[in-house]
Amino acid sequence: MSEQQDQVSKSSCSSISTSTQGSEDDGTVGALLTEAKTNGRSLGKRLSHLDSLPHTPRVNGKIPDFSNATIDHESLLERLGTYGLAEYQIEGDGNCQFRALADQIFRNPDYHRHVRKAVVKQLKEFRKHYEGYVPLDYKVYLKKMKRSGEWGDHVTLQAAADRFGAKICLLTSFRDTCLIEIVPRDAAPTRELWLSFWCEVHYNSLYANEGEHYFARSKIRWHLPLIASFCAYIWNGVCMSVRVTLRSSYNPLFADLPTRKTKKKHWLF
């Protein structure tokens, strides 16, 4: 690992409460939230006035220890609370970046394989755009990224932004800035994907906070197979479909930030 990557990793893992720059960013966002609430403007457009961290695609660096990661996540949760955002918890199986992107695009993290496949295709077809940021043999890198469970990095984020024509907004635990914006190289973005990212460890999917019950209700989806089996047993093999609809109210602060609703199988697949 290069010295530059070491420095980036160290700067990313630090408590927000001890950072002067982070406090200034939080204060600025707080002021923008107040103004947006008064004027009824969308948060995403107002955040465009912030100085986001310049994005340079790079592979993963040093993984922080558990204690630093825990502290950073607690700090990130405080920041999310300040902005009125909530994390949709993504499984930490090595596919978290692709799962979080799939949740933002398709409202279903289970489509992470399709997202990974699209990203790898982008990396392969436009090699010249990304090869310079990869410090190992590019074919080896592509082979690694094809494997389920291989961690995504900042290079794959750039490729995802390019492939899906999306601006990827990362709300982070970084001490030097809270927001990283990753935009397509050659076209204006047609959508925004919001992720949380803490201490180079884990990605979650972000939505406007609809209250404590919001994600508690969404967890029902994980129990659907059990419910279906029980119904089939009771009704002697008659299948009953269970549909959970998550309703959310309009929030002018997050007019351009999606709220999460479960969907059926996506038409693309």
C-alpha positions in Angstrom: 0.0 0.0 0.0 1.3 3.4 -0.9 2.0 6.2 1.6 -0.7 8.3 0.0 -3.3 5.5 0.6 -2.1 5.3 4.2 -2.7 9.0 4.7 -6.2 8.7 3.1 -7.1 5.8 5.4 -5.9 7.6 8.5 -7.8 10.8 7.6 -11.0 8.9 7.0 -11.1 7.3 10.4 -11.6 9.9 13.1 -14.3 11.2 15.3 -16.4 14.0 13.8 -16.7 15.7 17.2 -12.9 16.3 17.3 -12.8 17.8 13.8 -12.9 21.6 13.4 -13.6 21.2 9.7 -16.3 18.6 10.3 -18.0 20.9 12.8 -17.9 23.7 10.3 -19.5 21.5 7.6 -22.2 20.3 10.1 -22.9 23.9 11.0 -23.2 24.9 7.3 -25.5 22.0 6.5 -27.6 22.9 9.6 -28.0 26.4 8.3 -28.9 25.1 4.9 -31.5 22.8 6.4 -33.1 25.7 8.2 -33.2 27.8 5.1 -34.5 24.9 3.0 -37.3 24.3 5.6 -38.2 27.9 5.5 -38.2 28.2 1.7 -39.5 24.7 0.8 -36.4 23.9 -1.3 -35.0 20.4 -1.8 -32.0 19.3 0.3 -30.1 17.9 -2.6 -30.1 21.2 -4.5 -29.1 23.1 -1.4 -26.2 20.7 -0.6 -24.7 21.6 -4.0 -23.4 24.8 -2.4 -21.2 22.8 0.0 -17.6 22.1 -0.8 -17.6 18.4 -1.3 -14.4 16.3 -1.1 -12.8 16.0 -4.6 -13.3 12.4 -5.7 -10.3 10.5 -6.9 -11.0 6.9 -7.8 -8.8 4.5 -5.9 -8.7 0.9 -4.6 -9.2 0.0 -1.0 -6.5 0.9 1.4 -5.8 -0.1 5.0 -8.7 -1.5 6.9 -9.1 0.3 10.3 -9.3 -1.6 13.6 -12.7 -2.4 15.1 -12.6 0.3 17.8 -12.0 3.1 15.3 -14.7 1.8 13.1 -17.2 1.7 15.9 -16.4 5.3 17.0 -16.7 6.5 13.5 -20.1 4.9 12.9 -21.5 6.4 16.1 -20.3 9.8 14.9 -21.9 9.2 11.5 -25.2 8.3 13.2 -25.1 11.6 15.0 -24.5 13.3 11.6 -27.4 11.5 10.0 -29.7 12.5 12.8 -28.7 16.1 12.3 -29.7 15.9 8.6 -32.9 14.0 9.2 -31.6 10.9 7.4 -31.9 7.2 8.2 -29.8 4.2 7.2 -31.3 1.1 5.6 -29.0 -1.5 7.1 -27.2 -3.5 4.4 -25.8 -6.9 4.9 -22.0 -6.9 5.6 -21.0 -9.8 3.4 -18.5 -8.1 1.2 -21.1 -7.0 -1.2 -22.3 -4.0 0.8 -21.4 -1.3 -1.8 -23.3 -3.2 -4.5 -26.2 -4.0 -2.2 -26.6 -0.4 -1.2 -26.5 0.7 -4.8 -29.0 -2.0 -5.8 -31.3 -0.8 -3.0 -31.1 2.8 -4.2 -31.7 1.8 -7.9 -34.1 -1.1 -7.6 -35.3 -0.8 -4.0 -34.0 -4.3 -3.5 -30.5 -5.0 -2.3 -30.8 -8.6 -3.6 -30.1 -7.3 -7.1 -26.5 -6.6 -6.1 -25.3 -9.2 -8.6 -26.8 -7.3 -11.4 -25.2 -4.1 -10.2 -21.8 -5.8 -9.9 -22.1 -7.3 -13.3 -22.9 -3.9 -14.8 -20.0 -2.2 -13.0 -17.5 -4.8 -14.1 -18.8 -4.5 -17.7 -18.2 -0.7 -17.5 -14.7 -1.3 -16.1 -13.9 -3.7 -18.9 -15.4 -1.7 -21.8 -13.9 1.6 -20.8 -10.6 0.4 -19.4 -8.7 3.6 -20.3 -10.9 5.6 -17.9 -10.0 3.5 -14.8 -6.8 1.6 -15.3 -4.6 4.5 -14.1 -6.2 4.4 -10.7 -5.6 0.6 -10.2 -2.1 -0.2 -8.8 -2.2 -3.8 -9.9 -2.6 -5.7 -13.1 -5.9 -4.6 -14.5 -7.0 -8.0 -15.6 -6.4 -9.4 -12.1 -8.4 -6.5 -10.7 -11.3 -7.3 -13.0 -11.2 -10.9 -12.1 -11.3 -10.0 -8.4 -14.2 -7.6 -8.9 -16.3 -10.3 -10.7 -16.3 -12.4 -7.5 -19.3 -12.1 -5.2 -18.0 -10.9 -1.8 -15.1 -8.8 -3.2 -15.3 -5.3 -1.6 -16.2 -2.4 -3.9 -13.9 0.6 -3.9 -13.9 4.2 -5.1 -13.0 3.0 -8.6 -16.2 0.8 -8.8 -18.2 3.8 -7.4 -17.0 5.9 -10.3 -17.8 3.1 -12.7 -21.3 2.8 -11.2 -21.9 6.5 -11.6 -20.8 6.3 -15.2 -22.8 3.2 -16.0 -26.1 4.3 -14.4 -25.8 8.0 -15.2 -26.1 8.8 -11.5 -24.6 11.2 -9.1 -23.6 9.1 -6.0 -23.8 11.1 -2.8 -21.8 9.7 0.1 -22.4 11.0 3.6 -19.3 9.9 5.4 -17.6 9.8 8.8 -14.5 11.5 7.3 -13.1 14.3 9.4 -12.2 16.6 6.6 -15.7 16.7 4.9 -19.0 15.0 5.3 -20.0 14.8 1.7 -18.5 13.1 -1.3 -20.1 13.5 -4.7 -19.3 11.2 -7.5 -20.6 12.3 -10.9 -20.6 10.7 -14.3 -17.5 11.5 -16.4 -19.2 12.4 -19.7 -22.8 13.2 -19.1 -25.1 15.1 -16.7 -26.5 12.8 -14.0 -30.2 11.8 -14.4 -30.6 10.6 -10.8 -29.1 10.7 -7.3 -28.1 7.7 -5.2 -27.5 8.3 -1.5 -25.2 6.1 0.6 -23.6 6.3 4.0 -20.0 5.3 4.2 -18.0 5.0 7.4 -14.3 4.4 8.0 -13.6 2.6 4.8 -15.6 -0.3 6.2 -19.3 -0.4 5.2 -21.9 1.2 3.0 -25.6 1.6 3.8 -28.5 3.0 1.8 -29.9 6.4 2.9 -33.4 7.7 3.0 -35.4 10.5 4.5 -36.2 9.6 8.1 -39.8 8.7 8.4 -39.8 7.9 12.1 -38.7 5.0 14.3 -41.3 2.6 13.0 -40.3 3.1 9.3 -37.5 0.5 9.0 -38.9 -1.6 11.8 -41.9 -2.2 9.5 -39.6 -2.8 6.5 -38.1 -5.8 8.3 -41.3 -7.7 7.8 -40.1 -8.5 4.3 -37.5 -10.8 5.7 -40.2 -12.9 7.4 -42.3 -13.4 4.3 -41.0 -16.9 3.5 -41.9 -18.1 6.9 -45.3 -16.5 6.7 -45.9 -18.0 3.3 -44.9 -21.5 4.5 -47.2 -21.2 7.5 -50.2 -20.2 5.3 -49.5 -23.0 2.9 -49.6 -25.5 5.8 -52.8 -24.1 7.3 -54.6 -24.0 3.9 -53.3 -27.3 2.7 -51.0 -26.0 0.0 -52.9 -22.9 -1.0 -50.4 -20.1 -1.4 -51.2 -16.7 -0.1 -49.3 -13.7 -1.2 -48.3 -11.1 1.4 -47.6 -7.6 0.3 -46.1 -5.0 2.5 -46.6 -1.4 1.4 -44.5 1.2 3.1 -46.2 4.6 3.0 -44.3 7.8 3.5 -45.4 11.4 3.7 -44.0 14.2 1.5 -41.1 16.1 3.0 -40.1 19.2 1.1 -36.5 19.0 2.5 -36.0 15.8 0.7 -38.0 16.3 -2.5 -35.1 14.8 -4.5 -34.2 12.1 -2.0 -36.2 8.9 -2.4 -38.2 7.2 0.4 -38.1 3.5 0.5 -40.9 1.3 -0.8 -40.5 -2.4 -1.5 -41.2 -3.5 -5.0 -41.9 -6.6 -6.9 -39.4 -8.2 -9.3 -37.9 -5.4 -11.5 -38.9 -5.4 -15.1 -35.3 -5.5 -16.3 -34.7 -8.9 -14.8 
